[in-house]
Amino acid sequence: MFIFLNKITKITVFVCIFFLLILPLHVLSAEETGETEKPLLVINDEGVTLETFNNYWNLIPNEYKAELNKEDLLQQLITQTLLVQQANNLNLQSDPEISFQIKNTIDQILIQVLLEREIIEKTFLEDNEIQSYYDENKENYWKEEEIYALNIIVESEEEANEIIQQLKEGKDFSEIAKEKSIASSASIGGDIGFISKGTLKTDIEEKLFILNLDEISEIIQIDNNFHIFKVIEKIPAGYTELAEVKSEIESQLLPAKQQEKFDQYLKNLEDQARIEKNLELLDLDSE
């Protein structure tokens, strides 16, 4: 039996789908349903009540219900009931291997639900824990200066000079990029997004990061091509605000806190338990 605590945040969906597709239906004989409760389904004298059906429907996460209507579920319950009935007719549960698999499956579900209720639902991060982590690791949240730029790339310096002249005359940078740039960004007006300082060669950055908003660069030769840039946004260097990285910090701290709580929870159970080991039965010497 293995417990992977890093997966327990997905317990709810796992349990819902597992109960729906794997566990046998709670079915009643025709006599058990009684005259006051008309069964929704009767399959070989086994009845499925509307309440049972609704319980299964409520187990399905809402995001799956968009692709699954109640008639689909009804057919699923018919299929499942027929298959379980046939398995019972063949007395499969008497097979020791199958009996063990059933027990192990039930054990795993119980463990998952236990962890959900005792660990996941009871483990929280306080604001001061997040703040302390941010303060202690603030260097990880430093951001270099960034510029948002448009870019035109051509193959000759002569053509680049012609474009500079057109820009001085007031022609739109993005329109020229669409018409003449050989870059992959041409179709979107030369939009190359944000560039962080330190990601380009120093001699190129020295010509880019001195530009003001809406200013156009000189012609910059990179390899065999000629580039013209226009800066449309600038973000100064600085620390990312805590609000921007709070979710990221939570995703780092919460699993560790859950693991710590689980370790203590398990230790308490072991301390209170009576455990007897007969290791000689394992024949360890033969390994």
VENFENFEN-V778648 format. One record per residue. N is the residue number from 1. SS is DSSP state (2 for helix, 1 for strand, 0 for the rest). Layout:
N_SS + N_SS
//
This chain:
1_0 + 2_0 + 3_0 + 4_0 + 5_2 + 6_2 + 7_2 + 8_2 + 9_2 + 10_2 + 11_2 + 12_2 + 13_2 + 14_2 + 15_2 + 16_2 + 17_2 + 18_2 + 19_2 + 20_2 + 21_2 + 22_0 + 23_0 + 24_0 + 25_0 + 26_0 + 27_0 + 28_1 + 29_1 + 30_2 + 31_2 + 32_2 + 33_2 + 34_0 + 35_0 + 36_0 + 37_0 + 38_0 + 39_0 + 40_0 + 41_1 + 42_1 + 43_1 + 44_0 + 45_0 + 46_1 + 47_1 + 48_1 + 49_0 + 50_2 + 51_2 + 52_2 + 53_2 + 54_2 + 55_2 + 56_2 + 57_2 + 58_2 + 59_2 + 60_0 + 61_0 + 62_2 + 63_2 + 64_2 + 65_2 + 66_0 + 67_0 + 68_0 + 69_0 + 70_2 + 71_2 + 72_2 + 73_2 + 74_2 + 75_2 + 76_2 + 77_2 + 78_2 + 79_2 + 80_2 + 81_2 + 82_2 + 83_2 + 84_2 + 85_2 + 86_2 + 87_2 + 88_2 + 89_2 + 90_0 + 91_0 + 92_2 + 93_2 + 94_2 + 95_0 + 96_2 + 97_2 + 98_2 + 99_2 + 100_2 + 101_2 + 102_2 + 103_2 + 104_2 + 105_2 + 106_2 + 107_2 + 108_2 + 109_2 + 110_2 + 111_2 + 112_2 + 113_2 + 114_2 + 115_2 + 116_2 + 117_2 + 118_2 + 119_2 + 120_2 + 121_0 + 122_0 + 123_0 + 124_0 + 125_0 + 126_0 + 127_2 + 128_2 + 129_2 + 130_2 + 131_2 + 132_2 + 133_2 + 134_2 + 135_2 + 136_2 + 137_0 + 138_2 + 139_2 + 140_2 + 141_2 + 142_1 + 143_1 + 144_0 + 145_0 + 146_1 + 147_1 + 148_1 + 149_1 + 150_1 + 151_1 + 152_1 + 153_1 + 154_1 + 155_0 + 156_0 + 157_2 + 158_2 + 159_2 + 160_2 + 161_2 + 162_2 + 163_2 + 164_2 + 165_2 + 166_2 + 167_2 + 168_2 + 169_0 + 170_0 + 171_0 + 172_0 + 173_2 + 174_2 + 175_2 + 176_2 + 177_2 + 178_2 + 179_2 + 180_2 + 181_0 + 182_0 + 183_0 + 184_2 + 185_2 + 186_2 + 187_2 + 188_2 + 189_0 + 190_0 + 191_1 + 192_1 + 193_1 + 194_1 + 195_1 + 196_1 + 197_0 + 198_0 + 199_0 + 200_0 + 201_0 + 202_2 + 203_2 + 204_2 + 205_2 + 206_2 + 207_2 + 208_2 + 209_0 + 210_0 + 211_0 + 212_0 + 213_0 + 214_0 + 215_0 + 216_1 + 217_0 + 218_0 + 219_0 + 220_1 + 221_1 + 222_1 + 223_0 + 224_0 + 225_1 + 226_1 + 227_1 + 228_1 + 229_1 + 230_1 + 231_1 + 232_1 + 233_1 + 234_1 + 235_1 + 236_0 + 237_0 + 238_1 + 239_1 + 240_0 + 241_0 + 242_2 + 243_2 + 244_2 + 245_2 + 246_2 + 247_2 + 248_2 + 249_2 + 250_2 + 251_2 + 252_2 + 253_2 + 254_2 + 255_2 + 256_2 + 257_2 + 258_2 + 259_2 + 260_2 + 261_2 + 262_2 + 263_2 + 264_2 + 265_2 + 266_2 + 267_2 + 268_2 + 269_2 + 270_2 + 271_2 + 272_2 + 273_0 + 274_0 + 275_0 + 276_0 + 277_0 + 278_0 + 279_2 + 280_2 + 281_2 + 282_2 + 283_0 + 284_2 + 285_2 + 286_2 + 287_0
//
